[in-house]
Amino acid sequence: MKNILILTDFSQCSRNAIQYAINFLKNDTCLFYVMHVHKSGSFTTDDLMSSATANVYESILKVEKERLEKLKTTLEEESLPHHTFETILEYNNFIEATQKIITANNIELLVAGFNGVSNASEILFGSHTLSIIRKINCKTLVIPENVKFHNPKTLLIPLDAKDDIQSKVFMNMLATAKNHKMHVHILRVYEKGFTGDRYDESYLLKHCKDVKYTYHAIENVLLDHVKACYVQLHKIDMIGLLVQKESIFERLFKHSSTTAISKTLKRPLLVEHV
């Protein structure tokens, strides 16, 4: 059984992400943990010393619990027999709460929606974007608001000069593609020109015979430009990124505002951590 953590703020965007994940994993036996993180800092300690404020706080949490249970009931009514659901309401810092649940429940995949406006998107792609991608060490699937599920047939994996094609995380990405019968487009970009030995193609030929893939090596072009052009020229259903200390994610999005990212991210994003 796979343990999946899905974040929700009760928006249509997060509901869309839930439906995408359920469909994406329709052939797997899964336990979905649907988690809502109550915004920490809404009430100070001094506030909660007031019985009136404490009652308001309890009322808010009661409403959130009821909304989670209602969502769970709806999902159970619509779900496949091999999919089960549990709800989690957390009051902690978002990153700490998410990491705690991932560790405690052996989570294999974290799922979240994104629209550039909602609270969920602010958590994911606002001021905390890069810190969350770096600090939460779990495979992550991000679903843009307007992306409705269809069986993904193609996965683009852009690699910079530092990404190791022989790494476990790269092979994990290929395994996901194989499991979902996706054709993988591997795009190796040497922004400053190539130096060293070329081993990508020989390694792929030897170790990836059971995965359908296309490989390209490109030199002297910026990574984000290559990715943008390639996506326009080819039918790409999902983008896979290998995140490391100097993240390719940051390379692609660090100069973008939340609004710009929302315009750029038009396909589901699958993140593996090095």
C-alpha positions as CSV (number, residue, x, y, z in Angstrom):
1,M,0.0,0.0,0.0
2,K,1.2,3.5,-0.8
3,N,0.8,6.3,1.7
4,I,0.0,9.6,0.0
5,L,-0.3,13.0,1.7
6,I,-2.5,15.6,0.0
7,L,-2.6,19.2,1.2
8,T,-6.0,21.0,1.2
9,D,-7.2,24.5,1.9
10,F,-10.7,23.5,0.8
11,S,-10.4,25.5,-2.4
12,Q,-11.4,24.2,-5.8
13,C,-7.7,24.2,-6.7
14,S,-6.8,21.8,-3.9
15,R,-9.9,19.6,-4.7
16,N,-8.7,19.4,-8.3
17,A,-5.3,18.3,-7.0
18,I,-6.9,15.6,-5.0
19,Q,-8.9,14.3,-8.0
20,Y,-5.8,14.3,-10.1
21,A,-3.8,12.3,-7.6
22,I,-6.7,9.8,-7.2
23,N,-6.8,9.3,-10.9
24,F,-3.0,9.2,-11.3
25,L,-2.8,6.5,-8.7
26,K,-6.0,4.6,-9.8
27,N,-4.1,1.3,-10.3
28,D,-2.3,1.5,-6.9
29,T,-3.6,0.5,-3.5
30,C,-3.4,3.8,-1.5
31,L,-4.1,5.3,1.8
32,F,-4.6,9.0,1.2
33,Y,-4.0,11.4,4.2
34,V,-5.9,14.6,3.5
35,M,-4.3,17.3,5.6
36,H,-5.3,20.9,6.4
37,V,-2.9,23.1,8.2
38,H,-4.5,25.8,10.3
39,K,-2.6,29.0,9.9
40,S,-0.3,29.3,12.9
41,G,-0.1,32.7,14.6
42,S,-3.8,33.5,14.0
43,F,-4.1,33.9,17.7
44,T,-1.4,35.0,20.2
45,T,-0.9,33.4,23.6
46,D,-2.4,36.6,25.2
47,D,-5.5,36.2,23.0
48,L,-6.0,32.7,24.1
49,M,-6.0,33.7,27.7
50,S,-9.3,35.3,27.0
51,S,-12.1,32.7,27.3
52,A,-14.1,34.5,24.6
53,T,-11.2,34.3,22.1
54,A,-10.5,30.7,23.0
55,N,-14.1,29.8,22.2
56,V,-13.8,31.5,18.8
57,Y,-10.6,29.5,18.2
58,E,-12.3,26.3,19.2
59,S,-15.2,27.1,16.9
60,I,-12.9,27.7,13.9
61,L,-11.1,24.4,14.5
62,K,-14.5,22.7,14.8
63,V,-15.6,24.1,11.5
64,E,-12.3,23.0,9.9
65,K,-12.7,19.5,11.3
66,E,-16.2,19.3,10.0
67,R,-15.1,20.4,6.5
68,L,-12.4,17.8,6.5
69,E,-14.8,15.0,7.5
70,K,-17.3,16.2,4.9
71,L,-14.5,16.1,2.2
72,K,-13.5,12.6,3.4
73,T,-17.1,11.3,3.1
74,T,-17.4,12.7,-0.4
75,L,-14.1,11.2,-1.5
76,E,-15.1,7.8,0.0
77,E,-18.3,7.8,-1.9
78,E,-16.5,8.5,-5.2
79,S,-13.5,6.4,-4.6
80,L,-12.2,3.1,-5.9
81,P,-12.3,0.1,-3.5
82,H,-8.5,0.0,-3.1
83,H,-8.4,3.7,-2.1
84,T,-8.9,4.7,1.6
85,F,-8.8,8.1,3.2
86,E,-7.9,9.6,6.6
87,T,-8.0,13.3,7.6
88,I,-5.5,15.3,9.5
89,L,-5.9,18.8,11.0
90,E,-2.6,20.4,12.1
91,Y,-2.0,23.7,14.0
92,N,1.7,23.8,13.5
93,N,4.0,25.7,11.2
94,F,3.3,24.4,7.7
95,I,6.8,23.0,7.0
96,E,7.1,21.4,10.4
97,A,3.6,19.9,10.3
98,T,4.1,18.5,6.8
99,Q,7.5,17.0,7.6
100,K,6.1,15.5,10.9
101,I,3.3,13.7,9.0
102,I,5.6,12.5,6.3
103,T,7.9,11.0,8.8
104,A,5.2,9.5,11.1
105,N,3.2,7.9,8.3
106,N,6.0,6.8,5.9
107,I,4.6,9.1,3.1
108,E,5.7,8.2,-0.4
109,L,4.2,11.1,-2.3
110,L,3.1,14.7,-1.3
111,V,0.4,16.3,-3.4
112,A,-0.6,19.9,-3.6
113,G,-2.5,22.2,-5.9
114,F,-1.3,25.6,-7.2
115,N,-3.1,28.6,-8.7
116,G,-0.9,31.6,-7.7
117,V,-3.7,33.2,-5.6
118,S,-5.1,30.9,-3.0
119,N,-3.6,30.3,0.5
120,A,-2.3,26.9,-0.7
121,S,-0.4,28.5,-3.6
122,E,1.0,31.1,-1.3
123,I,2.3,28.4,1.0
124,L,3.8,26.5,-2.0
125,F,4.9,29.2,-4.4
126,G,5.0,32.4,-2.6
127,S,7.8,33.6,-0.3
128,H,8.4,30.0,0.9
129,T,8.6,28.2,-2.4
130,L,12.2,27.3,-2.5
131,S,12.5,26.6,1.2
132,I,9.6,24.1,1.0
133,I,10.9,22.3,-2.0
134,R,14.3,22.0,-0.3
135,K,13.2,21.3,3.3
136,I,10.5,18.8,2.7
137,N,12.4,15.8,1.5
138,C,9.6,13.8,-0.2
139,K,8.6,13.1,-3.7
140,T,6.1,15.9,-4.5
141,L,3.5,16.3,-7.2
142,V,2.2,19.8,-7.8
143,I,-1.0,20.3,-9.9
144,P,-1.8,23.6,-11.5
145,E,-5.3,24.8,-11.0
146,N,-6.5,24.5,-14.6
147,V,-4.9,21.1,-15.3
148,K,-7.6,18.5,-15.4
149,F,-6.6,14.8,-15.3
150,H,-5.9,12.8,-18.4
151,N,-3.5,9.9,-18.6
152,P,-0.1,11.5,-18.9
153,K,1.7,10.1,-21.9
154,T,4.9,12.1,-21.8
155,L,7.3,13.3,-19.1
156,L,10.0,15.9,-19.6
157,I,13.1,15.7,-17.4
158,P,15.4,18.7,-17.8
159,L,18.9,18.1,-16.5
160,D,21.7,20.6,-15.9
161,A,25.4,19.7,-16.1
162,K,25.4,18.7,-12.4
163,D,22.5,16.2,-12.4
164,D,23.7,12.6,-12.2
165,I,21.8,10.4,-14.7
166,Q,23.1,7.3,-12.7
167,S,21.5,8.5,-9.4
168,K,18.8,6.7,-7.6
169,V,16.4,9.6,-7.8
170,F,16.8,9.7,-11.6
171,M,16.0,6.0,-11.8
172,N,13.0,6.6,-9.5
173,M,11.7,9.2,-11.9
174,L,12.1,6.7,-14.8
175,A,10.3,4.0,-12.7
176,T,7.4,6.4,-12.3
177,A,7.3,7.0,-16.0
178,K,7.5,3.2,-16.7
179,N,4.7,2.5,-14.2
180,H,2.4,5.0,-16.0
181,K,3.6,4.0,-19.5
182,M,4.9,7.5,-20.2
183,H,7.5,8.3,-22.9
184,V,10.3,10.2,-21.3
185,H,12.0,13.2,-22.9
186,I,15.4,13.7,-21.3
187,L,16.9,17.1,-21.9
188,R,20.5,17.6,-20.9
189,V,21.5,21.2,-20.9
190,Y,25.1,22.5,-20.7
191,E,24.6,26.2,-20.4
192,K,28.4,27.0,-20.6
193,G,29.3,24.4,-23.1
194,F,30.2,20.7,-22.6
195,T,33.4,19.5,-20.9
196,G,34.2,16.0,-19.8
197,D,33.0,12.6,-21.0
198,R,29.6,11.9,-22.5
199,Y,28.1,8.9,-20.8
200,D,24.4,9.6,-20.8
201,E,23.4,7.8,-23.9
202,S,25.5,4.8,-23.3
203,Y,24.2,4.5,-19.8
204,L,20.6,4.8,-21.0
205,L,21.1,2.2,-23.7
206,K,22.5,-0.2,-21.2
207,H,20.2,0.3,-18.1
208,C,17.0,1.8,-19.5
209,K,16.0,-0.7,-22.2
210,D,12.5,-1.1,-20.7
211,V,11.7,2.7,-20.7
212,K,10.6,4.6,-23.8
213,Y,12.7,7.7,-24.0
214,T,14.1,10.4,-26.2
215,Y,17.4,12.1,-25.4
216,H,18.8,15.5,-26.4
217,A,22.0,17.3,-25.3
218,I,22.0,21.1,-25.8
219,E,24.9,23.5,-25.2
220,N,25.3,27.2,-24.7
221,V,21.6,28.0,-24.0
222,L,20.0,28.9,-20.7
223,L,18.1,26.1,-19.1
224,D,14.9,27.9,-18.6
225,H,14.9,29.0,-22.3
226,V,15.5,25.4,-23.5
227,K,12.7,24.1,-21.2
228,A,10.2,26.8,-22.4
229,C,11.0,26.2,-26.1
230,Y,10.9,22.4,-25.8
231,V,7.5,22.4,-24.1
232,Q,6.1,24.6,-26.9
233,L,7.5,22.3,-29.6
234,H,6.5,18.9,-28.1
235,K,3.4,17.6,-26.4
236,I,4.5,17.3,-22.8
237,D,2.0,16.2,-20.1
238,M,4.2,16.3,-17.0
239,I,7.6,17.8,-16.0
240,G,10.0,16.0,-13.7
241,L,12.7,17.8,-11.7
242,L,15.6,16.5,-9.7
243,V,16.0,18.9,-6.8
244,Q,19.5,19.3,-5.2
245,K,21.2,21.9,-3.0
246,E,21.6,24.3,-6.0
247,S,18.2,23.4,-7.2
248,I,17.2,23.1,-10.9
249,F,13.9,24.3,-9.6
250,E,15.5,27.6,-8.5
251,R,17.3,27.8,-11.8
252,L,14.0,27.7,-13.6
253,F,11.9,29.9,-11.3
254,K,14.1,32.0,-9.1
255,H,13.6,35.2,-11.1
256,S,9.8,34.8,-11.3
257,S,7.2,36.3,-9.2
258,T,4.3,34.2,-8.0
259,T,2.2,35.5,-10.9
260,A,4.9,34.7,-13.4
261,I,5.3,31.2,-12.0
262,S,1.5,30.7,-12.3
263,K,1.8,31.6,-16.0
264,T,4.8,29.4,-16.5
265,L,3.6,26.3,-14.6
266,K,1.0,24.9,-16.9
267,R,1.7,21.2,-16.4
268,P,1.9,18.9,-13.4
269,L,5.3,19.1,-11.7
270,L,6.9,15.9,-10.3
271,V,9.8,16.6,-7.9
272,E,12.4,14.1,-6.7
273,H,15.0,15.1,-4.1
274,V,18.7,14.3,-4.5
